Amino acid sequence: MESLDESWYENQTLLFILFLVGVFLGIFIGFFCSWFNIIYLALHKVDENSNKHGGELVAEILKSHGVNFLFTLVGGHISPILVGAEKLGIKVVDTRHEVNAVFAADAVARLSGTVGVAVVTAGPGVTNTVTAVKNAKLAESPILLIGGAAAGMLKGRGALQDIDQISLFTSICKYCTTIKTVREIVPTLKLALQIAASGTPGPVFVEMPVDVLYTYSMVKKEVVKGKSTGFRARLVSWYLNNYVNNIFAGAWEPRDTTPLKPLIALPDTTEIQKCVQLVSCAKRPIILVGSQAILPPNHPDVTKRRLESIGIPCFLGGMARGILGKNSPLHIRHERSRALKEADLVILAGTSCDFRLSYGRVLPHKAVIIAVNRDKIQLYMNSDIFWKPSVAIQGDVGSFIQELSLNLTGYKCNDDWLEKLKETERLKEEAIFKMSEQPSPDYHNPLKVLYELEKILPDNAILVADGGDFVGTAANILRPRGPLQWLDPGPFGTLGVGGGFALGAKLCRPDAQVWIVYGDGSCAFSIAEMDTFVRHKLPVLALVGNDAAWTQIAREQVPIFGTSVACNLAYTNYHDVAIGYGAKGVLISSNTEDIAKALTQATHIYAQGNSVLINVLIGKSKFREGSIAV
């Protein structure tokens, strides 16, 4: 009996050991198959004879999403994308610096309502775009940045231009990812493009290692080199072959390239009705219209008509400048803080309480505040300190304006309130004009220069603002003729947007007269793009207000610290620099020269298909005295 029990226990032990071995073997096989993707490779054979490459798939997805322009500075990591885009008729525009490629994509996004696209090479090419990407995030511009990268298996092994690009962009993009196989290209780019345009628009970054972009034969040749002898060498060779095959398995199988619809929250009926009741009771209402008002799905012309229907005086900021046209009676341009003090209702239509509204401190405490914003953080920014919204709506601003207009039947803004604001506006305009008539020793009065420019601007003019003091002055004098005809960097305050913005604007509006209004400091950031305008036959006009200083900074630094250290520049011949790049240059130096005649001459040269830079030497002005640049 004991022998039978011992035998039974031995059998049970053996069975248990076999079970454990089976379990561990199963785990090992499962892990092995999963790690090396054995099952997928067995079901999706690699087409080793195909000459297709990943760049063609990138181009296909961009084309299906209505992308007409691709901005770049060429590099070996990304060549297949550029070749694929050219093959499908996407215009590839190469800039002289990667940051300007992203600025150009930003301008296209703003003017076209589609996602702007830039493609840059690995490492330094990618790092050169950081400022423009952050600028796009704060300006709420939907852009797709595709960055080249070292081969996946070479990351962290000393490959050329290899850095951790994903970590670099995670904090400044809505979405960041790395594509590891060719079959991931289509679904990943579809998702990235959807995310860029959804909610609060912004930048997305997709990293594409070089081995997912080139052909199978080229990648295999670079990865699997020579014949293998010996067990270890054969094992390594098998691993490398498996790695390459996994990249290309299922690569060319048909995939749906139909765009995914952007996800945009809309205000609900209850919120709209509450706002209608509040506005109907207001005697002194104001609308502060921000860039979100011109975002898709609503067309800016529709939003313009709805604002006119509502009939409430508006202050316009960001990309909303120009939405009411040149001379709308509803558009109030000056003395915003003074108007806000007297208002009994304020609608923040896509305007956040950041430094531009003194963090909310300028909002009257007793007034009704209606805040509308796609972004929850911006919607409530600083509301825990300086202000409180009466109604806070997280949703599309353009849709809110449209629904408010449709439901606000029979309402008419108080005529006395509007007239009071317009009278304040008239007096401010008179004061500015008087300052423009004051003579400036040696050089031209900057206000006079800008008034002369204002006189000759055609109705289709697009104004690109890139500078500090001179551009700050221009914002008070130049009047955008219509929606989407004013481009400035936005709340990041970035210098250097001029060349890239003008490039994107001219491509979107080829018949428009595109003007870059440069400060002399900022113009040096992107003056090299004159070469790009010439090479791609995209003529633009640039006006440089040259006062030989970083005047915006000097205005505060000199009174506070008593020194202009690092604020002084020279009266540089920027017009000669433009000529060196193949453009035309005009110098307006002495204050005895006729500004109007020189500007008209420049437009005639431009009309012949030339890019023109006008270098006008300007004197100092007290117009912006006391302005602070922090």
C-alpha positions as CSV (number, residue, x, y, z in Angstrom):
1,M,0.0,0.0,0.0
2,E,2.8,2.4,0.9
3,S,4.5,1.7,-2.5
4,L,1.3,2.6,-4.3
5,D,1.1,5.9,-2.4
6,E,4.7,6.7,-3.1
7,S,4.2,5.9,-6.8
8,W,1.1,8.1,-6.9
9,Y,2.9,11.0,-5.3
10,E,5.9,10.6,-7.6
11,N,3.5,10.7,-10.6
12,Q,1.8,13.8,-9.2
13,T,5.1,15.5,-8.7
14,L,6.2,14.6,-12.2
15,L,3.0,15.9,-13.6
16,F,3.3,19.1,-11.7
17,I,6.9,19.6,-12.9
18,L,5.8,18.9,-16.5
19,F,3.0,21.4,-16.0
20,L,5.4,24.1,-14.8
21,V,7.7,23.4,-17.6
22,G,4.8,23.7,-20.0
23,V,3.7,26.9,-18.5
24,F,7.1,28.5,-18.6
25,L,7.7,27.2,-22.1
26,G,4.3,28.6,-23.2
27,I,5.2,31.9,-21.6
28,F,8.6,31.9,-23.3
29,I,7.1,31.0,-26.7
30,G,4.4,33.6,-26.3
31,F,6.9,36.3,-25.3
32,F,9.2,35.3,-28.1
33,C,6.4,35.4,-30.7
34,S,5.1,38.7,-29.3
35,W,8.6,40.4,-29.0
36,F,9.6,39.4,-32.5
37,N,6.1,39.7,-34.0
38,I,6.3,36.2,-35.4
39,I,2.6,35.6,-35.9
40,Y,2.1,39.0,-37.7
41,L,5.1,38.3,-39.9
42,A,3.7,34.9,-40.8
43,L,0.4,36.4,-41.8
44,H,1.6,39.5,-43.6
45,K,4.5,38.7,-45.9
46,V,7.1,41.3,-46.8
47,D,7.2,42.3,-50.5
48,E,11.0,42.2,-50.9
49,N,10.9,43.3,-54.5
50,S,8.8,46.4,-53.9
51,N,10.4,49.8,-54.7
52,K,7.8,51.7,-52.7
53,H,8.9,53.7,-49.7
54,G,7.3,55.2,-46.6
55,G,7.5,58.8,-48.0
56,E,4.9,57.8,-50.6
57,L,2.4,56.9,-47.8
58,V,3.1,60.2,-46.0
59,A,2.4,62.1,-49.2
60,E,-0.8,60.1,-49.8
61,I,-2.2,60.9,-46.4
62,L,-1.3,64.6,-46.7
63,K,-2.9,64.8,-50.1
64,S,-6.1,63.2,-48.9
65,H,-6.3,65.8,-46.1
66,G,-6.2,68.7,-48.5
67,V,-2.6,69.7,-47.8
68,N,-1.3,71.7,-50.7
69,F,2.0,73.0,-49.3
70,L,4.8,71.3,-47.5
71,F,7.6,73.4,-45.9
72,T,11.0,72.1,-45.3
73,L,14.7,72.4,-45.2
74,V,16.1,69.4,-46.9
75,G,17.9,66.6,-45.1
76,G,18.8,63.0,-45.9
77,H,16.5,61.6,-43.1
78,I,13.4,63.1,-44.8
79,S,14.2,63.0,-48.6
80,P,11.6,60.2,-49.3
81,I,8.8,62.4,-47.9
82,L,9.8,65.4,-50.1
83,V,10.1,63.2,-53.2
84,G,6.7,61.5,-52.5
85,A,5.0,64.9,-52.0
86,E,6.4,66.3,-55.2
87,K,5.2,63.2,-57.1
88,L,1.6,63.8,-55.9
89,G,1.6,67.5,-56.7
90,I,2.0,68.9,-53.2
91,K,4.1,72.0,-53.6
92,V,7.4,71.6,-51.6
93,V,8.8,74.9,-50.4
94,D,12.3,74.9,-49.0
95,T,13.2,77.7,-46.6
96,R,16.6,78.9,-45.4
97,H,16.0,78.0,-41.8
98,E,13.7,75.3,-40.3
99,V,12.0,77.8,-37.9
100,N,10.7,79.6,-40.9
101,A,9.3,76.4,-42.4
102,V,7.1,76.0,-39.3
103,F,6.2,79.7,-39.3
104,A,5.1,79.3,-42.9
105,A,3.0,76.2,-42.0
106,D,1.5,78.3,-39.2
107,A,0.4,81.0,-41.6
108,V,-1.1,78.5,-44.0
109,A,-3.1,77.0,-41.1
110,R,-4.4,80.4,-40.1
111,L,-5.4,81.4,-43.6
112,S,-6.6,78.2,-45.1
113,G,-8.4,76.5,-42.2
114,T,-6.4,73.3,-42.8
115,V,-3.5,71.9,-40.9
116,G,-0.2,73.4,-41.9
117,V,2.7,70.9,-42.5
118,A,6.4,71.2,-42.0
119,V,9.0,68.4,-42.5
120,V,12.5,68.8,-41.0
121,T,15.5,66.6,-40.7
122,A,16.7,64.9,-37.5
123,G,18.5,66.5,-34.6
124,P,19.5,70.1,-35.3
125,G,16.7,70.3,-37.9
126,V,14.1,69.4,-35.3
127,T,15.6,71.6,-32.5
128,N,15.6,74.6,-34.8
129,T,11.8,74.5,-34.9
130,V,11.1,74.6,-31.1
131,T,10.3,78.4,-30.9
132,A,7.9,78.3,-33.9
133,V,6.2,75.2,-32.5
134,K,5.6,76.8,-29.1
135,N,4.5,80.0,-30.9
136,A,1.9,77.9,-32.8
137,K,0.7,76.4,-29.6
138,L,0.0,79.7,-27.9
139,A,-1.4,81.1,-31.2
140,E,-3.7,78.1,-31.4
141,S,-2.6,77.2,-34.9
142,P,-3.0,73.6,-36.1
143,I,0.3,72.4,-37.5
144,L,1.9,69.0,-38.1
145,L,5.6,68.8,-37.7
146,I,7.2,65.7,-39.1
147,G,10.8,65.2,-37.9
148,G,13.3,62.8,-39.3
149,A,15.2,60.5,-36.8
150,A,17.9,57.9,-36.6
151,A,16.9,54.3,-37.3
152,G,15.0,52.8,-34.5
153,M,17.6,50.2,-33.5
154,L,20.3,52.8,-33.6
155,K,18.7,55.2,-31.1
156,G,21.0,55.8,-28.2
157,R,23.9,54.2,-29.9
158,G,25.7,57.3,-31.2
159,A,23.8,57.6,-34.6
160,L,24.1,60.9,-36.6
161,Q,21.9,63.6,-35.2
162,D,20.3,61.4,-32.6
163,I,18.6,63.0,-29.6
164,D,15.5,62.3,-27.6
165,Q,13.1,64.4,-29.7
166,I,9.9,63.2,-28.2
167,S,10.9,64.5,-24.7
168,L,11.8,67.8,-26.3
169,F,8.3,68.3,-27.8
170,T,6.0,66.7,-25.2
171,S,5.4,69.9,-23.2
172,I,4.8,72.1,-26.3
173,C,2.6,69.8,-28.5
174,K,-0.8,68.4,-28.2
175,Y,0.4,65.0,-29.4
176,C,3.8,63.4,-29.9
177,T,4.6,59.9,-31.2
178,T,7.3,57.9,-33.0
179,I,6.4,55.7,-36.0
180,K,8.2,52.4,-35.8
181,T,6.8,50.5,-38.8
182,V,5.7,51.4,-42.3
183,R,2.2,50.1,-41.6
184,E,1.7,52.6,-38.8
185,I,2.2,55.7,-41.1
186,V,-1.3,56.1,-42.4
187,P,-3.3,55.5,-39.1
188,T,-0.8,57.6,-37.0
189,L,-0.8,60.6,-39.4
190,K,-4.6,60.5,-39.6
191,L,-4.9,60.6,-35.8
192,A,-2.2,63.4,-35.5
193,L,-4.0,65.5,-38.1
194,Q,-7.3,65.1,-36.3
195,I,-5.8,66.0,-32.9
196,A,-4.1,69.1,-34.4
197,A,-7.5,70.5,-35.5
198,S,-9.7,69.3,-32.6
199,G,-10.6,71.3,-29.5
200,T,-8.2,74.1,-29.1
201,P,-6.1,73.8,-32.3
202,G,-2.3,73.4,-31.9
203,P,0.9,71.6,-33.0
204,V,1.5,67.9,-33.1
205,F,4.8,66.2,-33.6
206,V,5.4,62.9,-35.4
207,E,8.9,61.4,-35.4
208,M,9.8,59.2,-38.4
209,P,13.0,57.2,-38.2
210,V,14.9,56.9,-41.4
211,D,14.3,53.1,-41.7
212,V,10.5,53.6,-42.1
213,L,10.9,56.0,-45.0
214,Y,13.3,54.3,-47.4
215,T,12.8,51.2,-49.5
216,Y,13.1,47.7,-48.2
217,S,16.1,46.9,-50.2
218,M,18.0,50.0,-49.0
219,V,17.1,49.5,-45.4
220,K,18.1,45.8,-45.5
221,K,21.3,46.6,-47.2
222,E,22.3,49.1,-44.4
223,V,21.1,46.9,-41.6
224,V,22.0,43.3,-42.6
225,K,25.6,43.5,-44.0
226,G,27.5,40.5,-45.4
227,K,27.2,36.7,-44.8
228,S,27.2,35.3,-41.2
229,T,29.4,32.5,-40.0
230,G,29.2,31.0,-36.5
231,F,26.3,30.6,-34.2
232,R,26.4,34.1,-32.6
233,A,26.8,35.8,-36.0
234,R,23.9,33.9,-37.4
235,L,21.7,34.7,-34.4
236,V,22.5,38.4,-34.8
237,S,21.8,38.1,-38.5
238,W,18.4,36.5,-37.8
239,Y,17.5,39.3,-35.3
240,L,18.4,42.0,-37.8
241,N,16.4,40.3,-40.6
242,N,13.5,40.0,-38.3
243,Y,13.8,43.7,-37.3
244,V,13.8,44.8,-41.0
245,N,10.9,42.4,-41.9
246,N,8.8,43.7,-39.0
247,I,9.2,47.3,-40.3
248,F,7.9,46.3,-43.8
249,A,5.4,43.6,-42.9
250,G,2.0,44.6,-44.2
251,A,3.4,47.9,-45.4
252,W,1.6,48.2,-48.7
253,E,-1.7,46.7,-47.8
254,P,-4.7,49.1,-48.6
255,R,-5.6,51.5,-45.8
256,D,-8.3,54.1,-45.5
257,T,-6.9,57.6,-45.9
258,T,-10.2,59.4,-45.3
259,P,-9.7,62.3,-42.8
260,L,-11.0,61.9,-39.3
261,K,-13.5,64.6,-38.3
262,P,-12.1,67.1,-35.8
263,L,-13.7,67.0,-32.4
264,I,-15.1,70.5,-31.5
265,A,-17.3,71.2,-28.5
266,L,-20.3,73.5,-29.2
267,P,-22.2,75.6,-26.7
268,D,-25.5,74.1,-25.7
269,T,-28.9,75.8,-26.0
270,T,-29.3,76.4,-22.2
271,E,-26.0,78.3,-22.1
272,I,-27.0,80.4,-25.1
273,Q,-30.4,81.3,-23.7
274,K,-28.8,82.4,-20.4
275,C,-26.4,84.7,-22.3
276,V,-29.3,86.1,-24.4
277,Q,-31.1,87.2,-21.2
278,L,-28.0,88.8,-19.8
279,V,-27.1,90.7,-23.0
280,S,-30.7,91.9,-23.4
281,C,-30.5,93.7,-20.1
282,A,-27.1,95.3,-20.7
283,K,-26.8,99.0,-21.3
284,R,-23.0,99.3,-21.8
285,P,-21.9,96.0,-23.4
286,I,-18.5,95.2,-25.0
287,I,-17.2,92.1,-26.8
288,L,-13.5,91.3,-26.7
289,V,-13.0,89.1,-29.8
290,G,-10.0,86.8,-30.0
291,S,-8.4,84.6,-32.5
292,Q,-10.7,81.6,-31.8
293,A,-13.6,83.6,-33.4
294,I,-12.1,82.9,-36.9
295,L,-11.5,79.2,-36.5
296,P,-13.3,76.5,-38.5
297,P,-16.0,75.3,-38.8
298,N,-17.4,78.8,-39.1
299,H,-16.2,81.1,-41.9
300,P,-14.9,84.5,-40.8
301,D,-17.3,86.3,-43.2
302,V,-20.2,84.6,-41.4
303,T,-18.8,85.6,-38.0
304,K,-18.4,89.1,-39.3
305,R,-22.1,89.3,-40.3
306,R,-23.2,87.9,-36.9
307,L,-21.2,90.4,-35.0
308,E,-22.7,93.2,-37.1
309,S,-26.2,91.7,-36.4
310,I,-25.5,91.7,-32.6
311,G,-24.4,95.4,-32.9
312,I,-22.3,95.5,-29.7
313,P,-19.0,97.5,-29.9
314,C,-16.0,95.2,-30.3
315,F,-12.3,95.3,-29.5
316,L,-10.4,92.9,-31.8
317,G,-7.2,91.0,-30.9
318,G,-4.9,88.5,-32.5
319,M,-6.2,86.9,-35.7
320,A,-9.6,88.6,-35.2
321,R,-8.1,91.9,-36.3
322,G,-9.7,92.9,-39.5
323,I,-12.8,90.7,-39.1
324,L,-15.1,93.8,-39.1
325,G,-13.3,95.4,-42.1
326,K,-11.4,98.7,-42.3
327,N,-14.0,101.2,-41.0
328,S,-16.7,99.4,-39.1
329,P,-18.6,101.6,-36.6
330,L,-18.6,98.7,-34.2
331,H,-14.8,98.4,-34.1
332,I,-13.2,100.3,-31.3
333,R,-9.4,100.4,-31.5
334,H,-8.2,102.5,-28.6
335,E,-8.7,103.1,-24.9
336,R,-9.8,99.6,-24.1
337,S,-9.1,99.8,-20.4
338,R,-11.1,102.9,-20.1
339,A,-14.1,101.4,-21.9
340,L,-13.9,98.3,-19.7
341,K,-14.2,100.4,-16.5
342,E,-17.5,101.7,-17.7
343,A,-19.0,98.5,-19.2
344,D,-21.8,96.6,-17.5
345,L,-21.4,93.5,-19.5
346,V,-18.2,92.0,-21.1
347,I,-18.1,89.1,-23.5
348,L,-14.7,87.4,-23.6
349,A,-15.1,85.7,-27.0
350,G,-12.0,83.6,-27.3
351,T,-10.0,86.1,-25.2
352,S,-8.2,84.9,-22.1
353,C,-7.2,86.9,-19.0
354,D,-3.5,86.7,-19.5
355,F,-1.0,89.6,-19.5
356,R,-2.9,91.3,-22.3
357,L,-5.8,91.9,-20.0
358,S,-3.6,92.4,-16.9
359,Y,-4.5,88.9,-15.8
360,G,-8.2,90.0,-15.5
361,R,-7.6,93.0,-13.3
362,V,-9.0,95.4,-15.9
363,L,-12.4,93.7,-15.9
364,P,-15.0,95.6,-13.9
365,H,-16.0,93.7,-10.7
366,K,-19.6,94.7,-10.9
367,A,-20.1,93.9,-14.6
368,V,-21.5,90.7,-16.0
369,I,-18.7,88.6,-17.5
370,I,-19.5,86.0,-20.2
371,A,-16.4,83.9,-21.1
372,V,-16.3,81.6,-24.1
373,N,-13.3,79.6,-25.0
374,R,-12.5,76.2,-26.4
375,D,-9.8,75.6,-23.8
376,K,-10.8,75.1,-20.2
377,I,-7.5,76.5,-18.8
378,Q,-7.8,79.7,-20.8
379,L,-11.5,79.9,-20.0
380,Y,-10.9,80.2,-16.3
381,M,-7.4,81.7,-16.4
382,N,-6.8,83.8,-13.2
383,S,-10.5,83.7,-12.3
384,D,-9.5,82.5,-8.9
385,I,-7.7,85.8,-8.2
386,F,-8.8,88.9,-10.1
387,W,-12.2,88.1,-11.8
388,K,-15.1,85.7,-11.9
389,P,-17.2,84.7,-14.9
390,S,-20.9,85.1,-14.6
391,V,-21.2,82.5,-17.4
392,A,-18.4,80.3,-18.5
393,I,-18.8,78.3,-21.8
394,Q,-16.3,75.8,-23.0
395,G,-17.0,75.6,-26.7
396,D,-16.4,77.1,-30.2
397,V,-16.5,80.9,-30.2
398,G,-17.7,81.3,-33.7
399,S,-20.6,79.0,-33.1
400,F,-21.4,80.9,-29.9
401,I,-21.5,84.3,-31.8
402,Q,-23.7,82.8,-34.4
403,E,-26.2,81.3,-32.0
404,L,-26.2,84.5,-29.8
405,S,-27.0,86.5,-32.9
406,L,-29.8,84.2,-34.0
407,N,-31.4,84.2,-30.6
408,L,-30.9,87.9,-29.7
409,T,-34.0,89.1,-31.6
410,G,-35.1,92.7,-31.1
411,Y,-32.0,93.8,-29.2
412,K,-30.3,97.1,-30.0
413,C,-27.2,98.4,-28.3
414,N,-27.6,101.8,-26.6
415,D,-26.7,104.4,-29.2
416,D,-25.3,106.8,-26.5
417,W,-22.9,104.1,-25.3
418,L,-21.6,103.4,-28.8
419,E,-21.3,107.1,-29.6
420,K,-19.4,107.7,-26.4
421,L,-16.8,105.1,-27.3
422,K,-16.6,106.4,-30.9
423,E,-15.9,109.9,-29.6
424,T,-13.1,108.7,-27.4
425,E,-11.8,106.8,-30.5
426,R,-11.9,110.0,-32.6
427,L,-10.0,112.0,-30.0
428,K,-7.3,109.3,-29.7
429,E,-7.0,109.1,-33.5
430,E,-6.6,112.9,-33.7
431,A,-3.9,112.8,-31.1
432,I,-2.0,110.1,-32.9
433,F,-2.2,111.9,-36.2
434,K,-0.9,115.1,-34.6
435,M,2.1,113.2,-33.3
436,S,2.7,112.0,-36.9
437,E,3.0,115.5,-38.1
438,Q,5.8,116.4,-35.7
439,P,9.1,116.8,-37.4
440,S,11.9,114.3,-36.6
441,P,15.5,115.6,-36.8
442,D,17.5,113.9,-39.5
443,Y,15.2,110.9,-40.1
444,H,11.5,110.2,-40.7
445,N,8.8,110.3,-38.0
446,P,7.8,106.6,-37.7
447,L,4.1,107.5,-37.3
448,K,4.3,109.5,-40.6
449,V,5.8,106.5,-42.4
450,L,3.0,104.3,-41.3
451,Y,0.3,106.7,-42.2
452,E,1.7,107.0,-45.7
453,L,1.7,103.2,-45.9
454,E,-1.9,103.1,-44.7
455,K,-2.9,105.3,-47.6
456,I,-1.6,103.1,-50.3
457,L,-2.6,99.6,-49.0
458,P,-5.0,97.9,-51.4
459,D,-8.1,96.1,-50.2
460,N,-6.4,92.7,-50.6
461,A,-3.3,93.6,-48.5
462,I,-2.2,91.1,-45.9
463,L,-0.1,92.6,-43.1
464,V,2.5,90.5,-41.4
465,A,3.6,92.1,-38.1
466,D,7.2,91.3,-36.9
467,G,8.8,93.6,-34.5
468,G,8.6,95.5,-31.3
469,D,8.3,99.3,-31.0
470,F,7.7,100.0,-34.7
471,V,5.2,97.2,-35.0
472,G,3.5,98.3,-31.8
473,T,3.1,101.7,-33.4
474,A,1.8,100.1,-36.6
475,A,-0.9,98.3,-34.8
476,N,-2.4,101.6,-33.8
477,I,-2.3,103.1,-37.4
478,L,-2.6,100.3,-40.0
479,R,-6.1,99.0,-40.6
480,P,-6.5,95.4,-41.9
481,R,-9.0,95.5,-44.8
482,G,-10.8,92.3,-43.9
483,P,-10.8,89.0,-42.1
484,L,-7.5,87.0,-42.1
485,Q,-5.5,90.0,-43.4
486,W,-3.4,90.6,-40.2
487,L,-0.8,88.1,-39.0
488,D,1.1,88.6,-35.8
489,P,2.9,86.0,-33.7
490,G,0.3,86.0,-30.9
491,P,0.8,85.9,-27.1
492,F,4.3,84.4,-27.2
493,G,5.7,87.7,-28.5
494,T,8.0,85.9,-30.9
495,L,10.4,87.9,-33.1
496,G,11.3,86.5,-36.5
497,V,7.9,85.4,-37.8
498,G,8.0,87.8,-40.7
499,G,9.7,85.7,-43.5
500,G,7.8,82.5,-42.7
501,F,4.4,84.1,-42.2
502,A,4.7,86.1,-45.5
503,L,5.8,82.9,-47.3
504,G,2.7,81.0,-46.2
505,A,0.4,84.0,-46.8
506,K,1.6,84.6,-50.3
507,L,1.1,80.9,-51.2
508,C,-2.5,80.9,-49.8
509,R,-3.3,84.3,-51.3
510,P,-1.2,84.6,-54.5
511,D,-3.0,87.7,-55.7
512,A,-2.7,89.5,-52.4
513,Q,-0.2,92.3,-51.7
514,V,1.7,90.8,-48.8
515,W,3.5,93.3,-46.6
516,I,5.9,92.5,-43.8
517,V,6.1,95.3,-41.3
518,Y,9.6,94.8,-39.7
519,G,11.4,96.3,-36.9
520,D,15.1,96.6,-37.7
521,G,16.0,94.2,-34.9
522,S,13.5,91.5,-36.0
523,C,14.2,91.8,-39.7
524,A,17.6,90.2,-39.3
525,F,15.9,87.0,-38.0
526,S,14.3,86.1,-41.4
527,I,15.7,88.4,-44.0
528,A,17.4,85.4,-45.6
529,E,13.9,84.2,-46.7
530,M,14.2,86.9,-49.4
531,D,16.1,84.2,-51.2
532,T,13.1,81.9,-50.8
533,F,10.7,84.4,-52.2
534,V,13.0,85.0,-55.2
535,R,13.6,81.3,-55.9
536,H,10.0,80.3,-55.7
537,K,8.7,83.4,-57.5
538,L,6.6,84.6,-54.6
539,P,7.0,88.4,-54.5
540,V,6.3,90.2,-51.2
541,L,7.0,93.7,-49.9
542,A,8.8,94.4,-46.6
543,L,9.0,97.7,-44.8
544,V,11.8,98.0,-42.2
545,G,11.4,100.7,-39.6
546,N,15.1,101.3,-39.0
547,D,15.9,103.3,-35.8
548,A,19.2,101.5,-35.1
549,A,18.0,100.1,-31.8
550,W,16.0,97.6,-29.8
551,T,13.7,100.5,-28.9
552,Q,11.0,98.4,-27.3
553,I,13.5,97.4,-24.6
554,A,15.4,100.7,-24.5
555,R,12.1,102.5,-23.5
556,E,12.1,100.7,-20.2
557,Q,15.7,99.9,-19.6
558,V,17.2,103.4,-20.0
559,P,14.8,105.1,-17.6
560,I,15.1,102.3,-15.0
561,F,18.8,101.5,-15.2
562,G,20.3,104.6,-16.9
563,T,22.0,102.6,-19.7
564,S,21.2,101.4,-23.2
565,V,23.7,98.5,-23.0
566,A,22.9,95.8,-25.7
567,C,20.0,98.0,-27.0
568,N,22.0,99.8,-29.7
569,L,22.2,98.7,-33.3
570,A,23.4,100.4,-36.5
571,Y,21.6,102.0,-39.4
572,T,22.4,98.9,-41.4
573,N,21.8,98.7,-45.1
574,Y,19.1,96.0,-45.0
575,H,18.1,96.9,-48.5
576,D,21.5,95.9,-49.8
577,V,21.1,92.5,-48.0
578,A,17.9,92.0,-49.8
579,I,19.6,92.8,-53.1
580,G,22.2,90.2,-52.3
581,Y,19.5,87.6,-52.0
582,G,18.1,88.5,-55.5
583,A,15.3,90.9,-54.4
584,K,15.1,94.6,-54.9
585,G,16.0,97.2,-52.2
586,V,14.9,100.8,-51.6
587,L,16.5,103.1,-49.1
588,I,14.5,106.1,-47.6
589,S,17.1,107.9,-45.6
590,S,16.9,111.7,-45.2
591,N,13.7,113.2,-43.8
592,T,13.6,115.4,-46.9
593,E,12.7,112.4,-49.1
594,D,9.1,111.9,-50.2
595,I,7.9,108.8,-48.3
596,A,4.7,108.5,-50.4
597,K,6.7,108.6,-53.6
598,A,9.2,106.0,-52.5
599,L,6.5,103.6,-51.2
600,T,4.6,104.0,-54.5
601,Q,7.8,103.3,-56.4
602,A,8.4,100.2,-54.4
603,T,4.9,98.9,-55.3
604,H,5.6,99.5,-59.0
605,I,8.8,97.4,-58.7
606,Y,6.8,94.7,-56.9
607,A,4.1,94.7,-59.6
608,Q,6.8,93.6,-62.0
609,G,7.2,90.3,-60.1
610,N,9.9,91.4,-57.6
611,S,10.2,91.1,-53.9
612,V,11.1,94.5,-52.5
613,L,12.6,95.5,-49.1
614,I,12.2,99.2,-48.2
615,N,14.7,100.3,-45.6
616,V,13.4,103.5,-44.0
617,L,15.5,105.3,-41.5
618,I,13.3,106.6,-38.7
619,G,13.9,108.8,-35.7
620,K,12.7,108.4,-32.1
621,S,9.1,109.0,-31.1
622,K,7.4,109.4,-27.7
623,F,4.3,107.7,-28.9
624,R,4.9,104.5,-27.0
625,E,6.8,106.1,-24.1
626,G,6.3,104.1,-20.9
627,S,5.5,100.8,-22.7
628,I,6.8,97.7,-20.9
629,A,8.1,94.6,-22.6
630,V,7.8,92.1,-19.7
